[in-house]
Amino acid sequence: AIASVASTAFGVVSSLGLAYLNKKLQNLAMTMTYVPNVMPDLVTGISFMLLFSFLGVQKSEFTLIMSHIALCVPFAILSISPKIKQLDKSLTEAAMDLGATRFQTLRLVIIPEIMPGILSSALLTFTLSIDDYLISNFNVDSSIQTLPMMIYSMAKLGVNPKMNALTTLMFGAVLILMVLSNLSSFKKAKNK
């Protein structure tokens, strides 16, 4: 949950910053954003482990959260950037012409307009983070177990009814969130 919220917040800020770059720099930055998306989790997990080792940071919840945030930020940017590109620039100009400050324009105009992208980013990053085994395995000490690590250790002993129930609950929760997200999109489209 922490990784999802933090990576979505970083994604919003990064996407807003990318929107104001010139086309060459924007294309370069978006290309750099695609690299972690196509990188295998094994390579990413080992890279973060080596980075933390080089910096002298002990494996802990901190390293786990930082590696998950770094994993999820590119996906958040890719979810939010299209909504910012769809944003009508005249809305922000009109808000500022009518006396709104930059912060009021961001809070009252931009954020509500890009909210579907923010919600899809939160869902995607939460799903990615809760599902990740390899990066978690390489960047946390043995005293901490994430959900995928616990499921993997349970699977070594054979199929356990607890594991079936847990995965069913996870699947059901993600399915409900996706249905709610799609229903809100349909309602918004129908109202327009």
C-alpha positions in Angstrom: 0.0 0.0 0.0 2.9 2.4 0.9 4.6 1.6 -2.4 1.4 2.1 -4.4 0.6 5.5 -2.8 4.2 6.8 -3.1 4.7 5.6 -6.6 1.4 7.1 -7.7 2.3 10.4 -6.1 5.7 10.3 -7.8 3.9 9.4 -11.1 1.6 12.4 -10.9 4.5 14.8 -10.2 6.7 13.2 -12.9 3.9 13.2 -15.5 3.1 16.8 -14.8 6.8 17.7 -15.2 7.1 15.7 -18.4 4.1 17.5 -19.9 6.0 20.8 -19.8 9.2 19.5 -21.4 9.9 20.1 -25.1 9.2 17.1 -27.4 12.8 15.9 -27.6 13.3 15.8 -23.9 9.8 14.4 -23.3 10.5 11.5 -25.8 13.9 10.8 -24.1 12.3 10.7 -20.7 9.5 8.5 -21.8 12.0 6.1 -23.4 13.9 5.9 -20.1 10.6 5.2 -18.4 10.0 2.2 -20.6 13.3 0.5 -19.7 12.3 -0.7 -16.2 9.0 -2.0 -17.7 10.8 -4.4 -20.0 13.5 -5.3 -17.6 13.1 -8.8 -16.0 12.3 -8.8 -12.3 15.3 -10.9 -11.6 17.7 -8.3 -13.0 15.9 -5.5 -11.2 15.9 -7.3 -7.9 19.6 -8.1 -8.1 20.4 -4.5 -9.2 18.6 -3.0 -6.2 20.3 -5.6 -3.9 23.7 -4.5 -5.3 22.9 -0.8 -5.0 21.8 -1.1 -1.4 24.9 -3.2 -0.7 27.1 -0.6 -2.3 25.5 2.2 -0.3 25.9 0.1 2.9 22.1 0.0 3.6 21.0 -3.1 5.5 18.2 -5.1 4.1 15.0 -4.1 5.9 11.4 -2.9 5.3 13.0 0.4 4.0 14.9 -1.4 1.2 11.8 -3.4 0.4 9.6 -0.3 0.1 12.2 1.7 -1.8 12.7 -1.1 -4.4 8.9 -1.5 -4.8 8.5 2.2 -5.3 11.3 2.3 -7.9 9.6 -0.7 -9.6 6.2 0.9 -9.7 6.9 4.5 -10.6 7.4 3.9 -14.4 4.1 2.0 -14.5 2.5 5.0 -12.7 3.9 7.4 -15.2 2.6 5.3 -18.1 -0.9 5.3 -16.5 -1.1 9.0 -15.7 0.7 10.6 -18.7 -2.1 9.8 -21.3 -4.7 11.6 -19.0 -2.4 14.6 -18.8 -2.0 14.6 -22.6 -5.9 14.6 -22.9 -6.2 17.5 -20.5 -7.6 20.6 -22.1 -5.0 23.3 -21.6 -7.7 26.0 -21.8 -9.2 24.7 -18.5 -6.0 25.6 -16.6 -5.6 28.9 -18.4 -9.2 29.8 -17.7 -8.8 28.9 -14.0 -5.7 31.1 -13.7 -7.4 33.9 -15.7 -10.3 33.8 -13.2 -7.8 34.3 -10.3 -6.9 30.8 -9.2 -3.4 30.3 -7.9 -1.2 27.5 -9.4 -1.9 25.3 -6.4 -5.7 25.9 -6.6 -5.6 25.2 -10.4 -3.7 21.9 -9.6 -6.1 20.9 -6.8 -9.4 22.0 -8.3 -8.9 21.6 -12.0 -6.0 19.3 -13.0 -6.2 16.6 -10.3 -10.0 16.0 -10.8 -9.5 15.8 -14.6 -6.7 13.2 -14.3 -8.3 11.2 -11.5 -9.1 8.2 -13.7 -5.4 7.9 -14.5 -4.5 8.3 -10.9 -6.9 5.6 -9.8 -5.8 3.2 -12.5 -2.2 3.9 -11.5 -3.0 3.1 -7.9 -4.6 -0.1 -8.8 -1.8 -1.2 -11.2 1.0 -0.3 -8.8 -0.8 -2.0 -5.9 -1.2 -5.1 -7.9 2.4 -5.1 -9.1 3.7 -4.5 -5.6 1.6 -7.1 -3.9 2.4 -9.7 -6.6 6.2 -9.2 -6.7 8.3 -12.1 -5.4 11.7 -11.7 -6.9 12.4 -8.1 -6.0 11.1 -8.7 -2.5 13.2 -11.8 -2.1 16.4 -10.0 -2.9 15.8 -6.9 -1.0 14.5 -7.9 2.4 16.1 -9.9 5.3 14.7 -13.3 6.4 12.8 -11.8 9.3 10.3 -10.1 7.0 8.0 -12.0 4.7 5.8 -10.5 2.1 2.6 -12.2 0.9 4.2 -13.7 -2.3 7.1 -15.0 -0.2 4.7 -16.6 2.3 2.7 -18.2 -0.5 5.9 -19.5 -2.1 7.1 -21.0 1.1 3.7 -22.6 1.7 3.7 -24.0 -1.9 6.9 -25.9 -1.2 5.1 -28.0 1.4 2.2 -28.8 -1.0 -1.2 -27.4 -1.7 -2.6 -25.9 1.4 -6.3 -24.9 1.8 -5.1 -21.6 3.4 -3.2 -20.8 0.3 -6.3 -21.5 -1.9 -8.4 -19.2 0.3 -5.8 -16.5 0.4 -5.4 -16.4 -3.4 -9.2 -16.5 -3.9 -9.6 -13.5 -1.6 -6.8 -11.6 -3.4 -8.4 -12.4 -6.8 -11.8 -11.3 -5.5 -10.5 -8.1 -4.1 -8.7 -7.1 -7.3 -11.8 -8.1 -9.4 -14.1 -6.0 -7.2 -11.7 -3.0 -7.5 -11.6 -3.4 -11.3 -15.4 -3.6 -11.6 -15.8 -0.5 -9.4 -13.2 1.4 -11.4 -14.9 0.5 -14.7 -18.4 1.3 -13.4 -17.2 4.8 -12.4 -15.7 5.3 -15.8 -18.9 4.2 -17.5 -21.0 6.6 -15.3 -18.6 9.5 -16.0 -18.8 8.7 -19.8 -22.6 8.5 -19.6 -22.9 11.8 -17.8 -20.9 13.6 -20.5 
